[in-house]
Amino acid sequence: MSAQRPAFPETDPDEISSNPSGNRSFREVVETHMSRRAALRGGTAAAAAFLSAGSLLGTGQAAAVGRPESMAGARPGSGKSGLLGFAPVPTSTADTVVVPEGYEVRTLIPWGTPLRPGGPAWRKDGSNTSAEQAQQIGMHHDGMHFFPLGRGREGNRRGLLVLNHEYVDQRLLFPDGPEEMTADKVAKALAAHGVSVVEIALVDGEWQVVDSRYARKVTGSTPVEFSGPVPADHPKLRAADPPAGTLNNCSHGVTPWGTYLTCEENWNGYFGTEDPSWRPTEEQARYGVSATGAGYRWHLADPRFDLAVNGNEPNRFGWIVEIDPKKPHSTPVKRTALGRFKHEGMTLTESRGRIVGYSGDDQNGDYLYKFVGDAPWRTHRARGRSPLDHGTLYVARFEDDGTGSWLPLVFGQGPLTAENGWEDQADVLLRTRQAADALGATRMDRPEWVAVNPKNRDVYCTLTNGAGWDGAVNPRKPNPYGHIVRWAEKNRDHTATMFTWDIFVLAGDPAYDGQVTLTDSSIFGSPDGLWFDADARLWIQTDVSNSSQTLAERGYDNIGNNAMLAADPRTGEIRRFLTGPRGSEITGVITTPDQRTMFVNVQHPGESSAAWGTPSPQNPRAVSNWPDFDPEGRPRSATLVIRRTDGGVIGAP
């Protein structure tokens, strides 16, 4: 018999909805669907009392659209797999990283590492200046990609590692903490945000940073350009200073033409004001902009972040930013055709020669989006245009019968007309969330990373967790564990506007929720990062909030620290590959082209935790001292380098 289901913690701003629309939640869709159909047979979907691949074939409509790869008969964590060749590691609450037997793990580029050998050294007391931080690896590593330098064997031994830095922990960033906010502290925090580009090479059998003309930082202060339907001189983008910076860089994307896309997620939290007369507009409220923000208090020292002084500055954030890592002097460009919301990431694929990009809006009750180019991307490039400036942005709606559709966010179509208060396409994109509300998109439980199966083109999206009251993308209410939804576009064409969907896996602990069928070797909660390798192994990374991590009262005592798992989509088998240190999130994963070196990011080890306490300037090691374990140091985000001791392909038999 299952124990009582834990309450959902409402302590993370992402977990609180700002969606006031009356749009149907995914939970309502599921409940209606379940009232019409019974689960047909085994598999993750059936175990979740949800949809099965068989049920999607129950109508001619679904069969005509196409369906995700069958999960019939699969049971997560059980049976044999043709893709998974490692023994799963157990859950852990230790302040360390654990990988399977036959693998080795080392750390690379922790926060504060110089971008080039000979650069300003890391100071373990946190006393590096803002100027020094601008020449060092930033804080809180997140999305990441490896760009090979050279062909063949050389491309597996040398390349550019490009990674995001999502946010900062000001208790650890400054020697005296954040109690007194100064302009210098704001400058250092801005320098610790953004994107790092660093060249690494395999030297004497070990990966290390090497000197490079490509090394650079794109921070919260770097000049940027705007392109697409919302130009830099748009009235809503005009502010006291020229456009600058990128903030809260979560996941990422990579273009076929070799550029890096960094995605701005919880940008609203950096703004605030002490003006008692200030009130958010309807648009600002929809994006979670408030007088108090997320507690950074930068507005006390820098008027750029004061809402009463610089009301348009927030409109410059919430975009996807394109960076060319091989042009270190190029200016990053915010691609406005991709919409403005809390972008978790932007996963690009190609269909009929066109670029297609998927992006989740990571907030409880918000939406899943898709951008489709209007012509082959090579044609646009040949004419000197960005393929990311020309196309249509869509938002997803999931139907009761296991089908779904993509709704175009286009001025003049449907409710997005002048008669309904919309000015033009720029207005639609500046107010993407409200436009999606108007179209009747399906509210979801924090849609995060998206991954496309390279073998059959199915698409997967993590739904981290949700309160359930306004859009859990499953039948649970609340949904403290999250799960992964999967869909197949019509005729496997990613430019299509119809799809069929099911649930790949329902996360959680069967001790607390009898719907969950995960085993000791596969149990996990709050899926976040998601990535397919070239062999179609699906790598799943978790981000259990520190308000829940390891706590029995939250139903996470058996799940332990955050982890990374690997799944075989054909069989449904899932195995835990890695566990992280205390207070950390596991996020960002990529391999070298030969798949024999894997890079994984460990973000915010040692962050304030309900289980272990809160770091302070006097005791920054209260929760974790990883990876240095220096008795006078502090925890640092870092990149893991994982290799097999036999030199084989990561994760393979």
ZAMARGU-4260 file (C-alpha; in steps of 0.2 Angstrom, whole numbers, plus 5000, padded with zeros to 4 digits):
<rodrens>
0) 5000/5000/5000 | 5007/5017/4995 | 5011/5030/5009 | 5002/5046/5009 | 5007/5057/4994
5) 5018/5072/4999 | 5012/5089/4998 | 5019/5100/4984 | 5031/5113/4990 | 5027/5131/4984
10) 5044/5138/4987 | 5052/5140/4970 | 5045/5154/4959 | 5045/5143/4944 | 5032/5132/4954
15) 5020/5147/4956 | 5009/5150/4941 | 5007/5168/4934 | 4994/5161/4921 | 4977/5169/4924
20) 4969/5162/4908 | 4954/5150/4908 | 4963/5138/4896 | 4961/5119/4900 | 4975/5111/4909
25) 4983/5095/4904 | 4976/5087/4919 | 4958/5091/4913 | 4962/5084/4896 | 4969/5068/4904
30) 4954/5066/4915 | 4942/5067/4900 | 4953/5055/4890 | 4953/5043/4904 | 4934/5043/4906
35) 4933/5038/4887 | 4947/5025/4887 | 4954/5011/4898 | 4973/5008/4899 | 4975/4994/4886
40) 4991/4985/4891 | 5008/4986/4900 | 5022/5000/4898 | 5025/5016/4906 | 5010/5024/4899
45) 4998/5010/4905 | 5007/5009/4922 | 5003/5028/4924 | 4985/5024/4920 | 4987/5036/4905
50) 4989/5034/4887 | 4997/5019/4878 | 5004/5018/4860 | 4989/5006/4857 | 4976/5018/4863
55) 4983/5031/4850 | 4979/5018/4837 | 4961/5017/4843 | 4954/5030/4830 | 4957/5033/4812
60) 4961/5051/4816 | 4976/5046/4827 | 4982/5033/4815 | 4982/5045/4801 | 4993/5057/4811
65) 5006/5045/4816 | 5011/5039/4834 | 5026/5039/4845 | 5036/5023/4846 | 5027/5009/4855
70) 5031/5006/4873 | 5020/4991/4874 | 5027/4978/4886 | 5041/4989/4892 | 5043/4992/4911
75) 5056/5005/4916 | 5071/4999/4925 | 5068/4980/4921 | 5073/4968/4907 | 5087/4968/4895
80) 5092/4983/4884 | 5102/4984/4868 | 5108/5002/4872 | 5112/5002/4891 | 5128/4993/4895
85) 5132/4999/4913 | 5127/4993/4930 | 5116/5007/4938 | 5122/5016/4953 | 5112/5017/4969
90) 5104/5033/4975 | 5115/5044/4986 | 5115/5058/4999 | 5134/5059/5000 | 5143/5075/4995
95) 5151/5068/4980 | 5149/5062/4962 | 5146/5043/4959 | 5147/5035/4942 | 5146/5016/4937
100) 5160/5004/4939 | 5171/5005/4924 | 5170/5023/4923 | 5181/5038/4929 | 5176/5055/4933
105) 5186/5071/4935 | 5181/5090/4937 | 5185/5103/4924 | 5182/5122/4924 | 5174/5125/4941
110) 5167/5143/4944 | 5182/5155/4944 | 5193/5145/4932 | 5203/5158/4921 | 5197/5157/4903
115) 5215/5156/4897 | 5230/5149/4906 | 5238/5164/4915 | 5222/5173/4918 | 5216/5180/4935
120) 5217/5165/4948 | 5202/5160/4958 | 5202/5166/4976 | 5194/5154/4987 | 5187/5167/4999
125) 5176/5174/4985 | 5186/5191/4984 | 5189/5191/4965 | 5184/5208/4958 | 5171/5210/4944
130) 5185/5213/4932 | 5193/5197/4936 | 5176/5188/4936 | 5174/5194/4918 | 5189/5184/4913
135) 5184/5168/4923 | 5171/5154/4921 | 5155/5160/4928 | 5144/5153/4941 | 5130/5140/4941
140) 5134/5130/4925 | 5119/5124/4915 | 5116/5121/4896 | 5132/5116/4886 | 5139/5111/4869
145) 5155/5105/4863 | 5161/5112/4846 | 5175/5101/4839 | 5190/5110/4832 | 5197/5100/4818
150) 5190/5084/4809 | 5191/5066/4813 | 5202/5061/4827 | 5207/5079/4831 | 5189/5084/4833
155) 5188/5072/4847 | 5203/5079/4856 | 5201/5097/4855 | 5186/5109/4854 | 5176/5124/4861
160) 5166/5120/4877 | 5152/5133/4877 | 5141/5134/4893 | 5128/5144/4901 | 5128/5152/4919
165) 5110/5152/4925 | 5111/5163/4940 | 5122/5167/4955 | 5121/5163/4974 | 5126/5180/4982
170) 5130/5171/4998 | 5144/5163/4990 | 5149/5175/4977 | 5154/5189/4989 | 5165/5187/5004
175) 5153/5197/5015 | 5137/5190/5007 | 5123/5201/4999 | 5117/5210/5014 | 5124/5227/5008
180) 5121/5229/4989 | 5134/5240/4980 | 5137/5244/4962 | 5153/5234/4962 | 5143/5219/4968
185) 5130/5221/4954 | 5145/5222/4942 | 5152/5206/4948 | 5136/5197/4948 | 5133/5202/4930
190) 5150/5196/4926 | 5146/5179/4933 | 5131/5177/4922 | 5129/5173/4904 | 5140/5162/4893
195) 5158/5156/4894 | 5167/5150/4878 | 5183/5141/4883 | 5195/5130/4872 | 5199/5113/4880
200) 5210/5099/4873 | 5216/5081/4878 | 5234/5084/4884 | 5244/5069/4890 | 5228/5059/4892
205) 5218/5073/4902 | 5206/5086/4897 | 5212/5104/4901 | 5210/5122/4897 | 5222/5128/4883
210) 5226/5146/4877 | 5214/5151/4863 | 5209/5166/4852 | 5191/5160/4854 | 5190/5162/4873
215) 5177/5175/4878 | 5163/5179/4890 | 5146/5185/4886 | 5139/5193/4902 | 5125/5203/4909
220) 5134/5218/4903 | 5140/5213/4885 | 5132/5224/4871 | 5119/5215/4861 | 5108/5217/4845
225) 5090/5214/4842 | 5084/5206/4826 | 5068/5200/4818 | 5050/5208/4821 | 5055/5217/4836
230) 5070/5229/4832 | 5081/5237/4845 | 5073/5254/4842 | 5055/5247/4846 | 5046/5259/4858
235) 5045/5245/4871 | 5064/5242/4870 | 5069/5260/4873 | 5078/5262/4889 | 5091/5274/4897
240) 5106/5264/4890 | 5109/5254/4874 | 5104/5236/4875 | 5116/5225/4885 | 5118/5208/4892
245) 5109/5191/4894 | 5103/5184/4910 | 5097/5168/4918 | 5104/5158/4904 | 5096/5141/4907
250) 5097/5128/4893 | 5103/5131/4875 | 5102/5126/4857 | 5114/5123/4842 | 5111/5128/4824
255) 5116/5118/4809 | 5127/5133/4804 | 5137/5131/4820 | 5131/5145/4832 | 5125/5143/4850
260) 5109/5148/4856 | 5107/5154/4875 | 5090/5155/4882 | 5084/5168/4895 | 5073/5160/4908
265) 5069/5168/4925 | 5075/5186/4920 | 5060/5194/4929 | 5068/5191/4946 | 5082/5203/4943
270) 5071/5218/4943 | 5063/5228/4958 | 5059/5245/4965 | 5057/5254/4982 | 5044/5266/4974
275) 5028/5262/4984 | 5018/5270/4969 | 5024/5257/4956 | 5012/5244/4951 | 5015/5231/4937
280) 5006/5232/4921 | 4995/5217/4915 | 5009/5212/4904 | 5022/5213/4918 | 5011/5203/4930
285) 5009/5189/4917 | 5028/5188/4916 | 5030/5188/4935 | 5038/5205/4936 | 5036/5212/4954
290) 5043/5226/4966 | 5053/5213/4976 | 5059/5202/4962 | 5069/5186/4967 | 5078/5195/4981
295) 5094/5200/4971 | 5091/5219/4976 | 5101/5225/4961 | 5090/5240/4959 | 5096/5247/4976
300) 5113/5250/4967 | 5110/5250/4949 | 5095/5260/4941 | 5095/5249/4926 | 5086/5236/4937
305) 5074/5249/4945 | 5057/5246/4938 | 5051/5264/4942 | 5066/5271/4934 | 5069/5260/4919
310) 5052/5252/4915 | 5056/5245/4898 | 5072/5237/4903 | 5063/5220/4907 | 5057/5220/4889
315) 5075/5217/4883 | 5075/5200/4892 | 5066/5184/4889 | 5073/5181/4872 | 5084/5168/4864
320) 5102/5174/4860 | 5113/5168/4846 | 5132/5168/4849 | 5145/5163/4836 | 5158/5154/4846
325) 5171/5155/4832 | 5169/5174/4830 | 5175/5180/4847 | 5172/5199/4842 | 5155/5196/4835
330) 5140/5204/4844 | 5127/5192/4852 | 5110/5194/4843 | 5093/5192/4852 | 5081/5183/4839
335) 5064/5190/4842 | 5054/5179/4830 | 5057/5165/4843 | 5046/5174/4856 | 5048/5182/4873
340) 5044/5171/4888 | 5054/5161/4901 | 5064/5150/4888 | 5071/5134/4896 | 5080/5130/4880
345) 5078/5129/4861 | 5081/5112/4853 | 5083/5113/4834 | 5080/5100/4821 | 5078/5101/4802
350) 5063/5095/4792 | 5060/5098/4773 | 5076/5109/4774 | 5068/5120/4786 | 5074/5124/4804
355) 5062/5119/4818 | 5065/5124/4836 | 5056/5118/4852 | 5055/5128/4868 | 5047/5126/4884
360) 5041/5140/4895 | 5047/5135/4912 | 5034/5140/4924 | 5019/5131/4932 | 5004/5132/4921
365) 5013/5139/4905 | 5016/5132/4888 | 5026/5123/4875 | 5031/5132/4859 | 5038/5127/4842
370) 5046/5139/4829 | 5045/5133/4810 | 5056/5142/4797 | 5047/5149/4782 | 5060/5142/4769
375) 5075/5131/4769 | 5088/5138/4781 | 5101/5136/4768 | 5091/5148/4756 | 5090/5161/4770
380) 5109/5159/4774 | 5113/5161/4755 | 5104/5177/4754 | 5112/5184/4770 | 5097/5182/4781
385) 5096/5173/4798 | 5084/5158/4797 | 5079/5162/4814 | 5071/5179/4809 | 5059/5171/4796
390) 5046/5159/4801 | 5031/5156/4812 | 5030/5153/4831 | 5017/5140/4837 | 5010/5135/4854
395) 5004/5118/4858 | 4986/5112/4862 | 4984/5094/4868 | 4967/5086/4864 | 4957/5073/4873
400) 4959/5059/4861 | 4978/5058/4861 | 4980/5070/4847 | 4986/5088/4847 | 4989/5104/4836
405) 5001/5118/4835 | 4992/5135/4835 | 5000/5150/4825 | 5005/5165/4835 | 5002/5177/4820
410) 4995/5194/4820 | 4979/5195/4811 | 4974/5177/4813 | 4961/5170/4825 | 4960/5182/4841
415) 4976/5191/4838 | 4968/5205/4829 | 4968/5224/4830 | 4950/5223/4836 | 4956/5213/4851
420) 4969/5225/4855 | 4984/5218/4846 | 4995/5231/4837 | 5006/5220/4825 | 5018/5205/4825
425) 5030/5214/4836 | 5016/5216/4849 | 5012/5197/4848 | 5030/5192/4851 | 5033/5205/4865
430) 5017/5198/4874 | 5020/5179/4869 | 5012/5172/4884 | 4996/5183/4883 | 4995/5179/4864
435) 4996/5160/4869 | 4982/5163/4882 | 4971/5170/4869 | 4973/5155/4857 | 4968/5143/4871
440) 4985/5134/4872 | 4986/5120/4885 | 4993/5124/4902 | 5007/5112/4907 | 5018/5108/4922
445) 5034/5118/4919 | 5039/5112/4902 | 5058/5111/4901 | 5071/5103/4890 | 5065/5095/4873
450) 5075/5081/4864 | 5072/5073/4847 | 5075/5055/4845 | 5088/5054/4830 | 5082/5037/4825
455) 5063/5039/4823 | 5060/5058/4826 | 5049/5057/4841 | 5050/5072/4852 | 5051/5071/4871
460) 5049/5085/4884 | 5052/5085/4903 | 5038/5092/4914 | 5047/5095/4930 | 5033/5096/4943
465) 5017/5106/4946 | 5004/5111/4958 | 4991/5102/4948 | 4977/5115/4951 | 4981/5124/4935
470) 4989/5112/4923 | 4998/5097/4928 | 5003/5088/4912 | 4997/5071/4920 | 4982/5065/4931
475) 4991/5069/4947 | 4985/5083/4958 | 4997/5089/4965 | 5012/5082/4954 | 5027/5084/4965
480) 5038/5072/4954 | 5034/5077/4936 | 5036/5066/4921 | 5041/5065/4902 | 5029/5068/4888
485) 5032/5062/4870 | 5024/5065/4854 | 5026/5061/4835 | 5023/5075/4822 | 5011/5070/4808
490) 5020/5060/4795 | 5036/5063/4805 | 5037/5080/4798 | 5042/5093/4811 | 5034/5107/4801
495) 5017/5099/4803 | 5004/5107/4814 | 4996/5090/4820 | 5004/5077/4832 | 4999/5062/4843
500) 5006/5061/4861 | 5008/5049/4875 | 5018/5048/4892 | 5035/5041/4891 | 5038/5039/4910
505) 5029/5045/4925 | 5043/5050/4938 | 5041/5047/4957 | 5043/5035/4971 | 5031/5020/4971
510) 5032/5020/4990 | 5022/5036/4989 | 5012/5034/4973 | 5006/5018/4967 | 5005/5024/4949
515) 5024/5024/4948 | 5033/5008/4942 | 5051/5014/4943 | 5062/5002/4953 | 5077/5005/4964
520) 5089/5006/4949 | 5078/5019/4940 | 5068/5029/4953 | 5070/5048/4950 | 5060/5064/4952
525) 5058/5081/4944 | 5066/5078/4927 | 5074/5093/4919 | 5088/5091/4907 | 5085/5079/4892
530) 5097/5074/4878 | 5098/5060/4865 | 5116/5054/4860 | 5119/5048/4842 | 5114/5030/4847
535) 5097/5036/4853 | 5101/5034/4872 | 5090/5046/4881 | 5099/5055/4895 | 5088/5062/4909
540) 5094/5074/4922 | 5085/5079/4938 | 5082/5095/4947 | 5074/5091/4963 | 5071/5108/4972
545) 5082/5110/4988 | 5066/5113/4997 | 5062/5094/4994 | 5079/5085/4991 | 5081/5070/5002
550) 5066/5074/5013 | 5053/5061/5018 | 5040/5074/5021 | 5041/5079/5003 | 5042/5061/4997
555) 5060/5062/4991 | 5069/5052/5005 | 5071/5037/4994 | 5077/5047/4978 | 5091/5056/4987
560) 5102/5069/4978 | 5100/5074/4960 | 5105/5062/4947 | 5107/5058/4928 | 5099/5042/4921
565) 5099/5034/4904 | 5084/5027/4895 | 5081/5015/4880 | 5066/5022/4872 | 5063/5006/4863
570) 5061/4995/4879 | 5057/5009/4892 | 5072/5003/4902 | 5080/5016/4913 | 5096/5015/4923
575) 5104/5028/4935 | 5121/5033/4928 | 5127/5046/4940 | 5123/5055/4957 | 5128/5072/4962
580) 5134/5081/4977 | 5123/5089/4990 | 5112/5104/4986 | 5116/5102/4967 | 5107/5100/4951
585) 5113/5089/4937 | 5111/5099/4920 | 5119/5100/4904 | 5126/5085/4894 | 5136/5082/4878
590) 5149/5071/4872 | 5164/5072/4860 | 5159/5066/4842 | 5166/5049/4845 | 5155/5048/4861
595) 5170/5042/4872 | 5171/5058/4883 | 5155/5065/4891 | 5154/5082/4899 | 5141/5085/4912
600) 5137/5100/4923 | 5135/5101/4941 | 5126/5117/4946 | 5124/5126/4963 | 5132/5113/4975
605) 5130/5119/4992 | 5115/5129/4989 | 5103/5133/5004 | 5094/5116/5008 | 5080/5111/5019
610) 5089/5095/5023 | 5107/5102/5027 | 5105/5121/5031 | 5110/5137/5023 | 5128/5143/5018
615) 5134/5160/5025 | 5149/5171/5023 | 5155/5163/5040 | 5151/5146/5034 | 5150/5144/5015
620) 5153/5125/5017 | 5137/5122/5027 | 5129/5111/5014 | 5143/5106/5003 | 5162/5108/5000
625) 5162/5100/4983 | 5173/5099/4972 | 5188/5106/4981 | 5185/5100/4999 | 5196/5115/5004
630) 5193/5118/5023 | 5194/5137/5019 | 5186/5136/5002 | 5168/5136/4996 | 5157/5125/4984
635) 5159/5128/4966 | 5149/5123/4951 | 5159/5113/4939 | 5159/5102/4923 | 5162/5084/4925
640) 5173/5074/4912 | 5167/5056/4912 | 5176/5042/4902 | 5176/5023/4902 | 5192/5015/4908
645) 5192/5004/4893 | 5190/5019/4881 | 5173/5014/4875 | 5157/5023/4871 | 5148/5031/4886
650) 5133/5021/4891 | 5135/5007/4878 | 5136/4989/4881
</rodrens>
